[in-house]
Amino acid sequence: MLQLFAPFLVALAVGAIILWLSGRDAFHVYRLLAEHSLGDRTSLWNTLAQTTPVLLTGLATAFAFRAGVFNVGVEGSLYLGAFGAAWVGFTYLHGPGPLVMAAAFTLAGLGGALCALIPALLKTYLAVDEVVTTLMFNFIAIELTSYLVNGPFLATGTANSMSPLVADQASLPPLAPPSQMTVGILIAAGAAVAFWFVFARTTIGYELRMVGQNRRFSIASGIDARRAILTAFLVSGFIGGLAGAIQVLGVTHRFIDRFSPGYGFTGIAVALLGRNTAVGCVLAAFLFGALQNGGATVQLFTSIPLELINVLQGTVMVFAVVELGRARRA
């Protein structure tokens, strides 16, 4: 538990120094952050809404990390998944709600997995560095969806780059209006439970762990390392696609060009901070969700720039990597 919070405490100290150097009261700013992220029910619900996408992208990243695969392309999977879900939602306007929603999530997951497929094949059969390929595929996915939403699927009569609205029956039901929290948080929680179950109770989870810890030993033990790496890539991409679907069907209700503030990249920090465990990712995602929700609200009522939150998140990620490196060496 201390390892989880240590990078946050260091980040808060760095942020306090920055605030004091700029002539601001760090204690006052942090009190406002706490109040606007956890101070009442609506604030808490909105924090959980912000937690949802980064929990899923964190689990997606951690799933790959557990197999020794450094998939940094979850952002691309999120975009393809989001567009796939939106396409189903605004195309089948009169279909039965459960069927349309199931199709939207299925296509979103498949789109996310597709984004990870080529890097997976390149890694598995040609030993191409997956960090480079998955990072590049982020740009491919983002620019592809940008073309689609600015071209053939641009909503009629809108000046902004967005698709038509999804059908009402395809929208995720809200859980605590007027907050943005929907049943998406339950899907994310279910994904965390499934993540724990796979790695704690299944054969494929054991194989993924063994490949991640020592690939040579796993091959000598009869484990199909190629299959494990392909599985890790595709499941990671699938979960990333689900994160995109939840944002489109539950929050924006249409695909908006470059809608993500970096959920996929924040997921890397969540996975690192959570030590690639289900419980750790839940706690880390909640902390990032609180920072994002509190920071956005504080910016509206004070002169504190939202960039401070980005500084805090970046500092957390840096020290999370440091802590992970120390743990691995130990």
Secondary structure by P-SEA (a helix, b strand, c coil): ccccaaaaaaaaaaaaaaaaaacccaaaaaaaaaaaacccaaaaaaaaaaaaaaaaaaaaaaaaaaacccccaaaaaaaaaaaaaaaaaaccccccaaaaaaaaaaaaaaaaaaaaaaaaaaaacccccaaaaaaaaaaaaaaaaaaaaaccccccccccccccccccccccccccccccccaaaaaaaaaaaaaaaaacccaaaaaaaaaaacaaaaaaaccaaaaaaaaaaaaaaaaaaaaaaaaaacccccccccccccaaaaaaaaaaaacccaaaaaaaaaaaaaaaaaaaaaaacccccaaaaaaaaaaaaaaaaaaaaaaaac
